């Protein structure tokens, strides 16, 4: 009889703190100083492989650990007769351009050898985290063009006249995202061979851009950034190793000594996927993560310049980037529970003790691992430091490189909000300082808001604002003016929570998220909530104004994608794309027990920021640009059940003195002073009926960041 699988605790809580000073806050006690579990394991250190032989030996040791782990699982479940895949001896690999050491691991095709040097800046920038660091999106604004990805094409529209100039085919690519610089366009996507394709286009006013260069990289892209003509892209792929089916030995020692496949090198070179072995960093956690993360820079100003690459063994989950550094972020991969019963295996006692100690260190910990890579103005990449903090992060906004050199703020959560005891949710704010090649805790603030988890983070000047939630929305303000001694300045409790925060003028902070309905020891999400906070004095914050849009089941792209947020500081105009649902008199919806199914509005709500108020100005929509079948889809409830983006307005920009709203179906220009007045309206050519189906295809989800698409 097959044995019952034991329960595995994936995310346990933190241990006791030692040498800590206790300070009380209204939301519970918090502590400062290193935690016991953090001290139990040394900080990961940066180490590069000496050469390919060094890399092969290290991968063999990881595979051996994996074998031990797998054997214990198989013996537990299946006894001694299970047949599985094991790595075979390496086989010769035919030469292929895909693994050429001369082209940075890329298949590159030149179409136009004339490099582009126009540095004219374009307005209509995407809402991004770091000034000067652009982020990709499905809509991009160039000096003379508006680019909109839709299905298998990128629509090209004249920015001044809003007349469609044509389209660029991206057939065969999925997960497409765009960049625009002056008259240049970059298209990034995945092909059917699971290779990332990067196409660089040259353009001119009044014309559809043409391809200047194409690169192809093995693996999917995690995320990208654009910095002064340098496209930085992070790829993830499995290490190239060959496997075959073989019967496993019943003897554990024989099993551990099976021939282990070394990494397959590029033909005729000492590199892997175009990266020299001596430029590949060793894994900073020995978790048998046999993937490789590669960071590449592509020069978009000089398309013939060679691609630069570095790599690290181990996958990545997200990135955070400034104008100086990129941080590759990795959550720990939990397979360690299978180390616990090692006493059943015929290994030496010292080895058993070593593995048992490792298990004790790992089982009650959640760790976030960071690899810091510096970027020079000419695109050179240098891995400079590694570090680790306890917990997990919600998104890229959890990170902020502080004004002081070598300091990084990180906000994390450990445990689960539904748990108690050792697994209870706790929140932490770390300041990491680079010391040599290590990122070390300077003075963390730990254990605040127990029983809640982080929903949003925003750094404004020397203050970090953090929203946590279980029943109410505590908005915390942390003083980072002395970053090696951070402290809580104040907190504000209100119903609901914000998933995105945006600083306005005069010490005001805008929050977009969800209202909540109290249910005793928890709360139901309700409609979209837009709140204005007074943060002039972070020790005495207040909510000045509040708007609730729709009922439970309503949604806004802004709650999960900051690119959808619109704010014109000069015009004091705020735009929130929304789809609201509701049914008057439905008691179950009113109590938050079910979601509404009747869409009562889709489009964007515009507010004017006026001192202590955000006043609704008008609501705009592209409903009249949609074919009837798309209107029917939007009026139903399948869009929110599947968490799809609205079929109506998704993006807004201020362009040439106009408010421009964009959807999959077309573009409208509005009077900036009277946004309900439409000055120009255009419908994209082509099959607009198919655009609805494309929108419901997850492969065409352009507005969701790449790091979330693949995970």
Buried (B, 14 or more C-beta within 10 A) or exposed (E): EEEEEEEEBEBBBBBEBEEBEEEEBEBBEBBBBBBBBBEBBEBBEBBBBEEBEBBBEBBBEBBBBBBBBBBBBBBBEEEEEBEEEBBBEBEEBEEEEBBBBEBBBBBBEEBBEEBBEEEEEBEBBBBBBBEEBBBBBBBBBBBBBBBBBBBBBBBBBBBEEBEBBEBBEBEEBBBBBBBBBBBBBBBBBBEEEEBBBBBBBBBEEEBBBEBBBBBBBBBBBBBBBBBBBBBBBBBBBEBBBEEEEBEBBEEBEEBBEBEBBBBBBBBEBBBBBBBBBBBBBBBBBBBBBBBBBBBBBBBBBEBEBBBBBBBBBBBBBBBBBBBEBBBBBBBBBBBBBBBBBBEEBEBEEEEBEBBBEBBEEBBBBBBBBBBBBEBEEEBEBEBBBBBBBBBBBBBBBBBBBBEEEBBBBBBBBBBBBEBEEEBBBBBBBBBBBBEEBBBBBBBBBBBBBBBBBBBBBBBBEBBBBBBBBBBBBBBBBBBBEEBEEBBBBBBBEBBBBBBBBBBBEEBBBBBBBBBBBEEEEEBBBBBBBBBBBBBEEBEEBEBBBBBBBBBBBBBBBBBBBBBBBBBBEEBBBBBBBBBBBBBEEBEEBBEBEBBBBBBBBBBBBBBBBEEEEBEEBBBBBBBEBBBEEBBEBBBEBEBBEEEBBBBBBBBBBBBEEBBBBBBBBBBBBBEBEEBEEBEEBBBBEBEBEBBBBBBBEEBBBBBBBBBBBEE
